[in-house]
């Protein structure tokens, strides 16, 4: 089971100044949605933005964190 607070903290540490909201989609602690707003996304493609969010979670994705739906924006 993954702690949503840990997910938020990892993303915020990788993307300083970002606003991150995490929601458990199933109640099982392995399927989440992340809404991430960061000025660091400015000028980046959607794929680049998603890679930036997935990077700090690489060690748990596909394991403890089975799925992470993303919504990202620069503002």
C-alpha positions in Angstrom: 0.0 0.0 0.0 1.3 3.4 -1.0 0.8 6.5 1.3 -0.7 9.4 -0.7 1.3 11.8 1.5 4.5 10.1 0.3 3.5 10.5 -3.3 2.8 14.2 -2.8 6.0 14.8 -1.0 8.1 13.0 -3.6 6.5 15.1 -6.4 6.9 18.3 -4.5 10.5 17.6 -3.8 11.2 17.0 -7.5 9.2 20.0 -8.6 9.8 22.7 -6.1 7.0 25.3 -5.8 4.4 22.9 -7.4 0.9 22.4 -6.1 0.1 18.7 -5.9 -3.2 17.0 -5.0 -3.3 13.2 -4.7 -6.5 11.1 -4.7 -6.9 7.4 -4.0 -9.1 6.2 -6.9 -10.0 2.7 -5.5 -9.4 2.9 -1.8 -6.9 0.1 -2.1 -3.7 2.3 -1.9 -2.4 1.3 -5.3 -4.4 3.4 -7.9 -4.1 7.2 -7.5 -4.7 10.4 -9.4 -2.3 13.2 -9.2 -3.1 16.8 -10.2 0.1 18.8 -10.5 0.4 22.5 -11.2 3.9 23.7 -11.7 5.6 26.7 -13.5 8.3 24.2 -14.3 5.9 22.7 -16.9 5.9 26.0 -18.9 7.0 25.3 -22.5 7.0 21.5 -22.0 4.9 19.0 -23.9 2.4 16.9 -22.0 4.7 13.9 -22.3 7.6 15.9 -20.8 5.4 17.1 -18.0 4.3 13.5 -17.2 7.9 12.3 -17.3 8.8 15.0 -14.8 6.1 13.7 -12.4 6.9 10.0 -12.9 10.6 10.4 -12.3 10.6 10.7 -8.5 8.2 7.7 -8.4 10.2 5.4 -10.7 11.2 3.0 -7.9 7.5 2.3 -6.9 5.6 2.5 -10.2 4.4 -0.8 -11.4 4.9 -2.3 -7.9 3.4 -0.8 -4.7 2.1 2.1 -6.9 0.2 0.1 -9.6 -1.3 3.1 -11.4 -1.0 6.9 -11.4 -3.4 8.9 -13.5 -2.0 12.4 -14.2 -3.4 15.9 -14.8 -0.7 18.5 -15.2 -0.6 22.1 -16.1 1.7 25.1 -15.8 -0.9 27.3 -14.2 
